[in-house]
């Protein structure tokens, strides 16, 4: 696990978001849980739960406490889970095929989505802050389908 070492008298190593993510993934694997299982136990959606467990969102204090309990994490993990994240990506275009396809979808349909949003709402964007998303499996005789639904608050651009 990655540790940030604070040097100096009385200073100790601090647990990082990466440390807690590794602990969650290990506990999930050992317990044989799905993200839906974990999300149900803490009362959040599977999409948000996974994103927060990966360090991309901060857990509200009560949810951090539940996550620590559900996953059997050390007490120190509670405050780490509640910390505001720094959202960074290490590569410009991912090479994982599943994640890359979402980049491809945005590349092909991004301008279309923007045009349709602006036709229906005006000059603005869909919020990724006031936002929710779900992933559903739809059975189909030609091959099961992946249904991704996103809902974000419309935010119009200000004119001044």
VENWOHU-V469050 format. One record per run of one state. SS is the DSSP state (@ for helix, = for strand, . for the rest). FROM is the first residue (numbers start at 0). TO is the last residue. If there is no record, write none. Layout:
((SS;FROM;TO) (SS;FROM;TO))
This chain:
((.;0;2) (=;3;3) (.;4;12) (=;13;13) (.;14;15) (@;16;30) (.;31;33) (@;34;41) (.;42;44) (@;45;52) (.;53;59) (@;60;70) (.;71;74) (@;75;81) (.;82;95) (@;96;120) (.;121;122) (=;123;137) (.;138;143) (=;144;155) (.;156;159))
